[in-house]
Amino acid sequence: MNSTFYRYWQLLLVFVTLFVLAASFYFQLVKDLTPCPLCLMQRFSVMALLAFTMMSWFWGMSRGGKYIAGLIIAFAAAGFYFAARQIWLQSLPPEQTPACLPGLDVLIRYFPWQDVVHALLLGAGDCAEITWSWLGLSMPAWSALYFFAMILAGVINWLVLSKR
C-alpha cells in the first residue's frame, strides 16, 4: 500500500467515525434518546477512535503509526465489548435485567465510585431497553458492527505498517 492510498484509507476511517459520533449526538439531542452508561462508554470509545484515526491520517505511514494502529485495535475492542454487553443485557428476560439506576450525574454525585465504575463497565437496567432499531438491528448491534469493522481496520493498518 503506498502512502497516498494509506492516507485516503485513514481519511475514510475518520469520516466514518465522525458519522458515527454525529449520529450518537443526533439521537441524543434531536430524537431525545438519553444514553445509558454503556452507550456513554461506547461514545467515549468512538471519540478515542476519532482522535487516533485523525492522528494516523496526519502522520501517514510514519514510525509511530504502528502504535496508533494498536490503540485503534484496543479502543475498538473496548467499544465492541460495551456494545456486546448491551446486546446481552437486551436479550435477557425482563425479570433478569439489572435494576435501573439514576442518571450518571446523580450516580457521580451521590454514589460511591465503585457503583459508578460498575454501572459504566457492566451497565444497568436502562441499558436493557431497546429504544431504536433499523433493519431489525438495535443501536448496540449497529455499534458492534462498527467496532468490529474498526478492529479489522486497525489490524489492516498494523499489518501494512509492519511490512515497512
N, CA and C atoms as a LAMMPS dump frame, in Angstrom:
ITEM: TIMESTEP
0
ITEM: NUMBER OF ATOMS
492
ITEM: BOX BOUNDS ff ff ff
-5.0000000000000000e+02 5.0000000000000000e+02
-5.0000000000000000e+02 5.0000000000000000e+02
-5.0000000000000000e+02 5.0000000000000000e+02
ITEM: ATOMS id mol type element x y z
1 1 1 N 0.862 -1.171 0
2 1 2 C 0 0 0
3 1 3 C 0.907 1.231 0
4 2 1 N 0.691 2.121 -0.965
5 2 2 C 1.531 3.313 -0.999
6 2 3 C 1.004 4.379 -0.035
7 3 1 N 1.797 5.386 0.174
8 3 2 C 1.496 6.408 1.179
9 3 3 C 0.217 7.183 0.862
10 4 1 N -0.018 7.485 -0.41
11 4 2 C -1.216 8.244 -0.79
12 4 3 C -2.475 7.432 -0.518
13 5 1 N -2.47 6.162 -0.926
14 5 2 C -3.631 5.314 -0.679
15 5 3 C -3.868 5.142 0.82
16 6 1 N -2.785 5.003 1.584
17 6 2 C -2.906 4.854 3.034
18 6 3 C -3.578 6.082 3.648
19 7 1 N -3.204 7.259 3.186
20 7 2 C -3.817 8.486 3.715
21 7 3 C -5.303 8.549 3.373
22 8 1 N -5.672 8.159 2.151
23 8 2 C -7.097 8.134 1.788
24 8 3 C -7.858 7.111 2.633
25 9 1 N -7.228 5.996 2.896
26 9 2 C -7.819 4.963 3.753
27 9 3 C -8.073 5.527 5.152
28 10 1 N -7.088 6.25 5.69
29 10 2 C -7.247 6.845 7.015
30 10 3 C -8.323 7.924 7.004
31 11 1 N -8.396 8.704 5.932
32 11 2 C -9.42 9.741 5.817
33 11 3 C -10.811 9.117 5.783
34 12 1 N -10.954 7.983 5.109
35 12 2 C -12.23 7.268 5.111
36 12 3 C -12.598 6.844 6.531
37 13 1 N -11.631 6.324 7.277
38 13 2 C -11.889 5.925 8.667
39 13 3 C -12.284 7.126 9.518
40 14 1 N -11.651 8.277 9.284
41 14 2 C -12.005 9.497 10.024
42 14 3 C -13.449 9.876 9.726
43 15 1 N -13.848 9.869 8.453
44 15 2 C -15.208 10.275 8.096
45 15 3 C -16.256 9.299 8.623
46 16 1 N -15.978 8.019 8.562
47 16 2 C -16.921 7.03 9.106
48 16 3 C -17.076 7.232 10.61
49 17 1 N -15.978 7.455 11.3
50 17 2 C -16.026 7.66 12.747
51 17 3 C -16.736 8.964 13.09
52 18 1 N -16.504 10.015 12.311
53 18 2 C -17.233 11.275 12.518
54 18 3 C -18.73 11.07 12.331
55 19 1 N -19.115 10.287 11.328
56 19 2 C -20.526 9.997 11.095
57 19 3 C -21.141 9.271 12.288
58 20 1 N -20.443 8.271 12.81
59 20 2 C -20.955 7.512 13.959
60 20 3 C -21.1 8.42 15.176
61 21 1 N -20.115 9.273 15.418
62 21 2 C -20.181 10.193 16.555
63 21 3 C -21.312 11.203 16.373
64 22 1 N -21.458 11.745 15.172
65 22 2 C -22.547 12.693 14.904
66 22 3 C -23.904 12.017 15.074
67 23 1 N -24.017 10.765 14.646
68 23 2 C -25.274 10.036 14.81
69 23 3 C -25.612 9.855 16.282
70 24 1 N -24.612 9.592 17.11
71 24 2 C -24.89 9.411 18.544
72 24 3 C -25.415 10.707 19.16
73 25 1 N -24.84 11.837 18.77
74 25 2 C -25.343 13.113 19.284
75 25 3 C -26.708 13.456 18.687
76 26 1 N -26.943 13.077 17.431
77 26 2 C -28.25 13.296 16.809
78 26 3 C -29.338 12.562 17.584
79 27 1 N -29.094 11.299 17.9
80 27 2 C -30.103 10.528 18.629
81 27 3 C -30.333 11.088 20.028
82 28 1 N -29.309 11.626 20.641
83 28 2 C -29.477 12.196 21.978
84 28 3 C -30.172 13.552 21.927
85 29 1 N -29.728 14.438 21.053
86 29 2 C -30.202 15.816 21.08
87 29 3 C -31.453 16.053 20.242
88 30 1 N -31.618 15.341 19.131
89 30 2 C -32.775 15.558 18.261
90 30 3 C -33.878 14.55 18.558
91 31 1 N -33.532 13.291 18.66
92 31 2 C -34.524 12.239 18.921
93 31 3 C -34.792 12.046 20.409
94 32 1 N -34.067 12.753 21.257
95 32 2 C -34.27 12.762 22.707
96 32 3 C -34.119 11.375 23.342
97 33 1 N -33.143 10.608 22.868
98 33 2 C -32.83 9.317 23.475
99 33 3 C -31.678 9.523 24.451
100 34 1 N -31.955 9.328 25.725
101 34 2 C -30.932 9.512 26.751
102 34 3 C -29.976 8.325 26.73
103 35 1 N -28.673 8.566 26.616
104 35 2 C -27.727 7.443 26.573
105 35 3 C -27.575 6.786 27.945
106 36 1 N -27.541 5.467 27.929
107 36 2 C -27.308 4.71 29.157
108 36 3 C -25.799 4.673 29.428
109 37 1 N -25.371 4.134 30.573
110 37 2 C -23.929 4.085 30.862
111 37 3 C -23.106 3.349 29.798
112 38 1 N -23.617 2.239 29.279
113 38 2 C -22.867 1.529 28.239
114 38 3 C -22.82 2.329 26.941
115 39 1 N -23.894 3.076 26.651
116 39 2 C -23.882 3.957 25.471
117 39 3 C -22.814 5.032 25.624
118 40 1 N -22.686 5.566 26.834
119 40 2 C -21.668 6.59 27.075
120 40 3 C -20.262 6.02 26.896
121 41 1 N -20.051 4.79 27.339
122 41 2 C -18.736 4.176 27.17
123 41 3 C -18.448 3.891 25.689
124 42 1 N -19.496 3.511 24.945
125 42 2 C -19.315 3.33 23.507
126 42 3 C -18.982 4.662 22.844
127 43 1 N -19.642 5.725 23.281
128 43 2 C -19.363 7.049 22.72
129 43 3 C -17.934 7.476 23.044
130 44 1 N -17.483 7.198 24.265
131 44 2 C -16.099 7.509 24.623
132 44 3 C -15.133 6.743 23.72
133 45 1 N -15.44 5.481 23.45
134 45 2 C -14.586 4.682 22.562
135 45 3 C -14.553 5.279 21.158
136 46 1 N -15.704 5.749 20.67
137 46 2 C -15.755 6.368 19.342
138 46 3 C -14.932 7.653 19.326
139 47 1 N -15.023 8.449 20.397
140 47 2 C -14.225 9.682 20.467
141 47 3 C -12.728 9.37 20.451
142 48 1 N -12.329 8.351 21.191
143 48 2 C -10.915 7.953 21.185
144 48 3 C -10.508 7.463 19.798
145 49 1 N -11.387 6.693 19.154
146 49 2 C -11.085 6.221 17.803
147 49 3 C -10.971 7.387 16.827
148 50 1 N -11.799 8.402 16.998
149 50 2 C -11.697 9.578 16.138
150 50 3 C -10.332 10.244 16.312
151 51 1 N -9.911 10.394 17.555
152 51 2 C -8.604 11.014 17.813
153 51 3 C -7.479 10.193 17.181
154 52 1 N -7.524 8.878 17.336
155 52 2 C -6.437 8.042 16.818
156 52 3 C -6.468 7.92 15.295
157 53 1 N -7.663 7.878 14.693
158 53 2 C -7.706 7.835 13.227
159 53 3 C -7.241 9.165 12.64
160 54 1 N -7.536 10.269 13.322
161 54 2 C -7.033 11.56 12.844
162 54 3 C -5.51 11.616 12.958
163 55 1 N -4.969 11.1 14.064
164 55 2 C -3.507 11.046 14.204
165 55 3 C -2.891 10.204 13.094
166 56 1 N -3.512 9.08 12.82
167 56 2 C -2.998 8.189 11.787
168 56 3 C -3.068 8.854 10.415
169 57 1 N -4.115 9.634 10.178
170 57 2 C -4.245 10.359 8.913
171 57 3 C -3.176 11.443 8.795
172 58 1 N -2.967 12.203 9.88
173 58 2 C -1.973 13.275 9.85
174 58 3 C -0.557 12.73 9.675
175 59 1 N -0.218 11.683 10.403
176 59 2 C 1.144 11.17 10.399
177 59 3 C 1.433 10.254 9.224
178 60 1 N 0.403 9.712 8.615
179 60 2 C 0.631 8.819 7.485
180 60 3 C 1.326 7.541 7.915
181 61 1 N 2.278 7.122 7.125
182 61 2 C 2.952 5.843 7.369
183 61 3 C 4.246 6.024 8.153
184 62 1 N 4.256 6.922 9.106
185 62 2 C 5.458 7.163 9.9
186 62 3 C 5.68 6.041 10.911
187 63 1 N 6.773 6.151 11.637
188 63 2 C 7.158 5.1 12.594
189 63 3 C 6.114 4.867 13.678
190 64 1 N 5.524 5.933 14.192
191 64 2 C 4.572 5.787 15.289
192 64 3 C 3.227 5.233 14.867
193 65 1 N 3.015 5.066 13.57
194 65 2 C 1.731 4.588 13.078
195 65 3 C 1.348 3.213 13.582
196 66 1 N 2.354 2.373 13.797
197 66 2 C 2.084 1.018 14.288
198 66 3 C 1.491 1.059 15.696
199 67 1 N 1.975 1.979 16.525
200 67 2 C 1.44 2.11 17.881
201 67 3 C 0.019 2.665 17.853
202 68 1 N -0.216 3.591 16.947
203 68 2 C -1.571 4.138 16.807
204 68 3 C -2.521 3.045 16.335
205 69 1 N -2.062 2.192 15.423
206 69 2 C -2.887 1.066 14.977
207 69 3 C -3.231 0.159 16.158
208 70 1 N -2.272 -0.055 17.053
209 70 2 C -2.542 -0.848 18.255
210 70 3 C -3.575 -0.196 19.15
211 71 1 N -3.508 1.124 19.28
212 71 2 C -4.505 1.842 20.084
213 71 3 C -5.881 1.792 19.425
214 72 1 N -5.924 1.863 18.103
215 72 2 C -7.202 1.735 17.394
216 72 3 C -7.806 0.365 17.674
217 73 1 N -6.993 -0.671 17.604
218 73 2 C -7.481 -2.024 17.892
219 73 3 C -7.985 -2.11 19.33
220 74 1 N -7.235 -1.552 20.277
221 74 2 C -7.608 -1.643 21.694
222 74 3 C -8.921 -0.916 21.977
223 75 1 N -9.07 0.31 21.489
224 75 2 C -10.295 1.059 21.774
225 75 3 C -11.488 0.511 20.994
226 76 1 N -11.251 -0.022 19.799
227 76 2 C -12.339 -0.659 19.063
228 76 3 C -12.784 -1.936 19.775
229 77 1 N -11.841 -2.673 20.343
230 77 2 C -12.194 -3.88 21.107
231 77 3 C -12.969 -3.511 22.366
232 78 1 N -12.571 -2.425 23.028
233 78 2 C -13.31 -1.972 24.21
234 78 3 C -14.729 -1.57 23.824
235 79 1 N -14.867 -0.817 22.747
236 79 2 C -16.201 -0.434 22.283
237 79 3 C -17.035 -1.646 21.91
238 80 1 N -16.395 -2.641 21.282
239 80 2 C -17.102 -3.871 20.931
240 80 3 C -17.583 -4.586 22.187
241 81 1 N -16.758 -4.609 23.229
242 81 2 C -17.17 -5.217 24.496
243 81 3 C -18.415 -4.517 25.042
244 82 1 N -18.406 -3.178 25.079
245 82 2 C -19.549 -2.448 25.63
246 82 3 C -20.808 -2.688 24.797
247 83 1 N -20.667 -2.728 23.479
248 83 2 C -21.825 -2.991 22.62
249 83 3 C -22.332 -4.42 22.818
250 84 1 N -21.413 -5.382 22.896
251 84 2 C -21.81 -6.777 23.101
252 84 3 C -22.474 -6.963 24.461
253 85 1 N -21.963 -6.288 25.467
254 85 2 C -22.569 -6.357 26.806
255 85 3 C -23.997 -5.815 26.759
256 86 1 N -24.204 -4.714 26.042
257 86 2 C -25.543 -4.142 25.954
258 86 3 C -26.479 -5.056 25.161
259 87 1 N -25.98 -5.67 24.105
260 87 2 C -26.795 -6.633 23.352
261 87 3 C -27.191 -7.789 24.26
262 88 1 N -26.259 -8.263 25.071
263 88 2 C -26.563 -9.35 26.002
264 88 3 C -27.623 -8.91 27.01
265 89 1 N -27.49 -7.709 27.565
266 89 2 C -28.498 -7.212 28.513
267 89 3 C -29.866 -7.106 27.847
268 90 1 N -29.894 -6.712 26.589
269 90 2 C -31.167 -6.587 25.884
270 90 3 C -31.795 -7.942 25.599
271 91 1 N -30.992 -8.99 25.572
272 91 2 C -31.521 -10.323 25.296
273 91 3 C -32.078 -11.014 26.54
274 92 1 N -31.805 -10.449 27.712
275 92 2 C -32.284 -11.067 28.953
276 92 3 C -33.788 -10.896 29.101
277 93 1 N -34.456 -11.866 29.741
278 93 2 C -35.869 -11.672 30.063
279 93 3 C -36.017 -10.51 31.052
280 94 1 N -37.162 -9.825 31.047
281 94 2 C -37.331 -8.641 31.903
282 94 3 C -37.062 -8.892 33.387
283 95 1 N -37.383 -10.082 33.887
284 95 2 C -37.179 -10.343 35.315
285 95 3 C -35.705 -10.554 35.666
286 96 1 N -34.853 -10.764 34.684
287 96 2 C -33.433 -10.978 34.945
288 96 3 C -32.564 -9.748 34.678
289 97 1 N -33.151 -8.683 34.181
290 97 2 C -32.345 -7.484 33.909
291 97 3 C -31.968 -6.812 35.221
292 98 1 N -30.812 -6.166 35.264
293 98 2 C -30.414 -5.466 36.488
294 98 3 C -31.358 -4.303 36.783
295 99 1 N -31.319 -3.857 38.008
296 99 2 C -32.168 -2.732 38.408
297 99 3 C -31.711 -1.457 37.705
298 100 1 N -32.676 -0.607 37.4
299 100 2 C -32.347 0.683 36.792
300 100 3 C -31.692 1.58 37.837
301 101 1 N -30.75 2.361 37.401
302 101 2 C -30.053 3.297 38.275
303 101 3 C -30.431 4.713 37.875
304 102 1 N -30.199 5.671 38.756
305 102 2 C -30.446 7.064 38.364
306 102 3 C -29.45 7.495 37.287
307 103 1 N -29.634 8.693 36.785
308 103 2 C -28.746 9.218 35.753
309 103 3 C -27.305 9.273 36.214
310 104 1 N -26.403 9.382 35.251
311 104 2 C -24.976 9.369 35.561
312 104 3 C -24.585 10.536 36.453
313 105 1 N -25.202 11.692 36.261
314 105 2 C -24.871 12.847 37.107
315 105 3 C -25.22 12.588 38.563
316 106 1 N -26.354 11.923 38.809
317 106 2 C -26.746 11.571 40.181
318 106 3 C -25.823 10.489 40.731
319 107 1 N -25.486 9.515 39.899
320 107 2 C -24.563 8.46 40.331
321 107 3 C -23.237 9.049 40.786
322 108 1 N -22.701 9.956 39.986
323 108 2 C -21.402 10.546 40.312
324 108 3 C -21.475 11.37 41.589
325 109 1 N -22.565 12.07 41.771
326 109 2 C -22.676 12.972 42.917
327 109 3 C -22.946 12.238 44.232
328 110 1 N -23.813 11.218 44.22
329 110 2 C -24.292 10.643 45.478
330 110 3 C -23.864 9.204 45.748
331 111 1 N -23.322 8.523 44.778
332 111 2 C -22.987 7.114 44.966
333 111 3 C -21.474 6.945 45.066
334 112 1 N -21.023 5.843 45.697
335 112 2 C -19.578 5.58 45.743
336 112 3 C -19.032 5.322 44.329
337 113 1 N -17.739 5.579 44.163
338 113 2 C -17.116 5.427 42.854
339 113 3 C -17.201 3.998 42.338
340 114 1 N -17.238 3.027 43.245
341 114 2 C -17.339 1.636 42.81
342 114 3 C -18.642 1.409 42.041
343 115 1 N -19.739 2.019 42.508
344 115 2 C -21.021 1.877 41.818
345 115 3 C -20.998 2.562 40.455
346 116 1 N -20.335 3.706 40.385
347 116 2 C -20.238 4.429 39.112
348 116 3 C -19.45 3.593 38.105
349 117 1 N -18.303 3.068 38.529
350 117 2 C -17.477 2.246 37.638
351 117 3 C -18.226 0.98 37.246
352 118 1 N -18.926 0.382 38.192
353 118 2 C -19.71 -0.82 37.912
354 118 3 C -20.763 -0.535 36.85
355 119 1 N -21.477 0.579 36.99
356 119 2 C -22.508 0.938 36.01
357 119 3 C -21.898 1.215 34.639
358 120 1 N -20.745 1.878 34.625
359 120 2 C -20.12 2.211 33.343
360 120 3 C -19.557 0.984 32.633
361 121 1 N -19.032 0.031 33.388
362 121 2 C -18.409 -1.136 32.768
363 121 3 C -19.375 -2.287 32.512
364 122 1 N -20.401 -2.416 33.358
365 122 2 C -21.31 -3.556 33.23
366 122 3 C -22.727 -3.175 32.841
367 123 1 N -23.052 -1.885 32.917
368 123 2 C -24.382 -1.443 32.528
369 123 3 C -25.376 -1.508 33.667
370 124 1 N -26.574 -1.064 33.369
371 124 2 C -27.667 -1.043 34.341
372 124 3 C -28.944 -1.446 33.614
373 125 1 N -30.049 -1.399 34.321
374 125 2 C -31.322 -1.815 33.746
375 125 3 C -31.735 -1.014 32.527
376 126 1 N -31.43 0.278 32.526
377 126 2 C -31.819 1.086 31.371
378 126 3 C -31.022 0.724 30.116
379 127 1 N -29.899 0.029 30.281
380 127 2 C -29.132 -0.442 29.119
381 127 3 C -29.85 -1.593 28.409
382 128 1 N -30.807 -2.228 29.093
383 128 2 C -31.518 -3.366 28.518
384 128 3 C -32.697 -2.945 27.645
385 129 1 N -33.047 -1.669 27.653
386 129 2 C -34.171 -1.195 26.839
387 129 3 C -33.745 -1.051 25.383
388 130 1 N -34.606 -1.519 24.487
389 130 2 C -34.38 -1.307 23.057
390 130 3 C -35.232 -0.108 22.659
391 131 1 N -34.581 1.022 22.448
392 131 2 C -35.309 2.26 22.158
393 131 3 C -35.311 2.61 20.676
394 132 1 N -34.481 1.952 19.879
395 132 2 C -34.384 2.253 18.452
396 132 3 C -33.843 1.036 17.739
397 133 1 N -34.359 0.781 16.559
398 133 2 C -33.802 -0.285 15.727
399 133 3 C -34.007 0.08 14.26
400 134 1 N -33.158 -0.488 13.421
401 134 2 C -33.245 -0.272 11.983
402 134 3 C -32.821 -1.554 11.299
403 135 1 N -33.612 -2.001 10.352
404 135 2 C -33.374 -3.255 9.638
405 135 3 C -33.265 -4.435 10.601
406 136 1 N -34.016 -4.372 11.685
407 136 2 C -34.044 -5.458 12.652
408 136 3 C -32.901 -5.483 13.646
409 137 1 N -31.997 -4.515 13.567
410 137 2 C -30.868 -4.471 14.496
411 137 3 C -31.014 -3.275 15.426
412 138 1 N -30.759 -3.511 16.705
413 138 2 C -30.812 -2.421 17.68
414 138 3 C -29.569 -1.548 17.541
415 139 1 N -29.59 -0.405 18.217
416 139 2 C -28.458 0.515 18.134
417 139 3 C -27.141 -0.119 18.593
418 140 1 N -27.122 -0.88 19.713
419 140 2 C -25.845 -1.505 20.079
420 140 3 C -25.375 -2.552 19.063
421 141 1 N -26.291 -3.17 18.338
422 141 2 C -25.873 -4.122 17.302
423 141 3 C -25.173 -3.387 16.161
424 142 1 N -25.7 -2.231 15.774
425 142 2 C -25.028 -1.422 14.754
426 142 3 C -23.674 -0.941 15.266
427 143 1 N -23.631 -0.577 16.536
428 143 2 C -22.353 -0.153 17.124
429 143 3 C -21.344 -1.294 17.106
430 144 1 N -21.803 -2.494 17.425
431 144 2 C -20.903 -3.653 17.418
432 144 3 C -20.337 -3.891 16.016
433 145 1 N -21.175 -3.716 14.99
434 145 2 C -20.683 -3.858 13.617
435 145 3 C -19.619 -2.809 13.304
436 146 1 N -19.865 -1.568 13.738
437 146 2 C -18.878 -0.504 13.529
438 146 3 C -17.563 -0.838 14.241
439 147 1 N -17.657 -1.235 15.509
440 147 2 C -16.434 -1.528 16.264
441 147 3 C -15.686 -2.727 15.677
442 148 1 N -16.419 -3.726 15.203
443 148 2 C -15.764 -4.87 14.565
444 148 3 C -15.029 -4.423 13.304
445 149 1 N -15.671 -3.554 12.523
446 149 2 C -15.021 -3.026 11.318
447 149 3 C -13.769 -2.227 11.681
448 150 1 N -13.82 -1.493 12.786
449 150 2 C -12.652 -0.713 13.203
450 150 3 C -11.533 -1.618 13.718
451 151 1 N -11.892 -2.743 14.337
452 151 2 C -10.863 -3.718 14.728
453 151 3 C -10.158 -4.234 13.474
454 152 1 N -10.946 -4.589 12.46
455 152 2 C -10.35 -5.059 11.206
456 152 3 C -9.485 -3.978 10.563
457 153 1 N -9.964 -2.726 10.582
458 153 2 C -9.183 -1.62 10.013
459 153 3 C -7.874 -1.44 10.773
460 154 1 N -7.928 -1.55 12.092
461 154 2 C -6.707 -1.439 12.888
462 154 3 C -5.726 -2.558 12.584
463 155 1 N -6.246 -3.764 12.392
464 155 2 C -5.377 -4.897 12.049
465 155 3 C -4.749 -4.676 10.671
466 156 1 N -5.546 -4.18 9.719
467 156 2 C -5.003 -3.882 8.39
468 156 3 C -3.899 -2.836 8.501
469 157 1 N -4.157 -1.779 9.265
470 157 2 C -3.129 -0.748 9.465
471 157 3 C -1.864 -1.358 10.065
472 158 1 N -2.036 -2.187 11.082
473 158 2 C -0.897 -2.817 11.755
474 158 3 C -0.079 -3.649 10.761
475 159 1 N -0.776 -4.454 9.962
476 159 2 C -0.078 -5.315 9.007
477 159 3 C 0.643 -4.503 7.936
478 160 1 N -0.021 -3.464 7.44
479 160 2 C 0.606 -2.616 6.416
480 160 3 C 1.849 -1.941 6.974
481 161 1 N 1.744 -1.423 8.194
482 161 2 C 2.871 -0.703 8.782
483 161 3 C 3.972 -1.652 9.255
484 162 1 N 3.631 -2.908 9.517
485 162 2 C 4.648 -3.886 9.923
486 162 3 C 5.535 -4.287 8.753
487 163 1 N 5.005 -4.183 7.55
488 163 2 C 5.765 -4.572 6.36
489 163 3 C 6.727 -3.489 5.909
490 164 1 N 6.655 -2.318 6.508
491 164 2 C 7.543 -1.21 6.102
492 164 3 C 8.89 -1.364 6.726
